[in-house]
Each structure stands twice: as C-alpha cells, then as structure tokens.
C-alpha cells in the first residue's frame, strides 16, 4: 500500500473525529442551556476542553491533508 495514501487516510480520519468532538460538544452545550438551572462552571470547562481537543484534531487533519496533497515527491 502507498505510504501517502495511508497518511492521507489518517489525516481524513483525524479531521472527521475532531469535527465529531466539536459537534457533540456544541450539542451538549445547547441542550444544557434549555434547562431550568444554568450550566455549572465544571460543565462548561469540561466542554471547553473537549472543543479544544476537537479543534486541535481538525487542524492536524487539515495540515496533514494539505501537506500530502501539495507534496509532489
């Protein structure tokens, strides 16, 4: 199997997993705001960590995809 295709596949999977983390985090935060009591600081800080992890995975995936696509060696 070609090494570039494997790395490109890993970059795409990383991008998708990061996007899923961000989507789940925003969904949880939106569901929590409709309740009677406001979200606690711990809940918001944990969701913030998950969204930062998702953003990091998305950016790593985009960088890997772009590096593989523009590398012509």
Secondary structure by P-SEA (a helix, b strand, c coil): ccaaaaaaaaaaaaaaaaaaaaaaaaaaaaaaaaccccccaaaaaaaaaaaaaaaaaaaaaaaaaaaaaaccc
